[in-house]
């Protein structure tokens, strides 16, 4: 039997809301009647991880699991990194001080890979800058580091993933129907298959698009601040256009051709939904900008010297083998592993994929944090 306990808490600098909700909320899973010595914590930039698909699987294997949400669950456009790290710290501290956990394993799943890396890095070597125009988050220099780090189906970071998915053909952010046909990923004249020359131009244009948005956001923020305004929301469109979504021979894996997390990428790309579709000037600069954001895994993983494992699903339609390779290379630990396991992004398929992942993680943890006889 698995016990599930709803957990909520205030956080330094974030009090209970007037309607009653706590800024930090989640669910703690543990074997019934047992206080595990080892527990995992999983958090995302904005997705609700309180009922994470691995939670009960890990608890059934004797490992506690806290599916934890920061004050920004469902509010990615408001996200500020140092404040989110403080909220994660509330969860880690609860595991250590209230649940009696001796070893906390940081689970960096999907977009949470870079977030949990940033948490650990800040705990061992503080360097995170506060949000634009904000004082440092209370408690940001008093975080408890993780005892190990697990990367599961993780991206390299928010700026990296949105840039890799940006439609390079867009020439006007205010009118996404205006494009450069020579960079149209979905024009059969360009591929697939795509030539090496096209891919080089395409990737460079994606980076240039990210930098153009950043330049505009910085200039626009300065302009409106001079007029007494603090921020301005905007939308980034056409963000389902990674060549790897169309052609699975690029960065090859067992994923299907012509597939992304929203189905047919050509259709999704014109849907108006996707990464960055709800952002703001400050949020773009703090989360999505290649030049400005601190939400990039590699710089933080250079401070991860605890045991680490990178697990990549072999049929993921949005995380690719090169992502896992990059994460693995960036981890500074002498005790690190990299594995590919059968599964899509959420390990829903093939049958038994989640049980297999849980077995691998539990065995890996048990080898490093054995239960005393």
Order of alpha helices (4+ residues) and beta strands (2+ residues): beta-beta-beta-alpha-beta-alpha-beta-alpha-beta-alpha-alpha-beta-alpha-alpha-beta-alpha-beta-alpha-beta-alpha
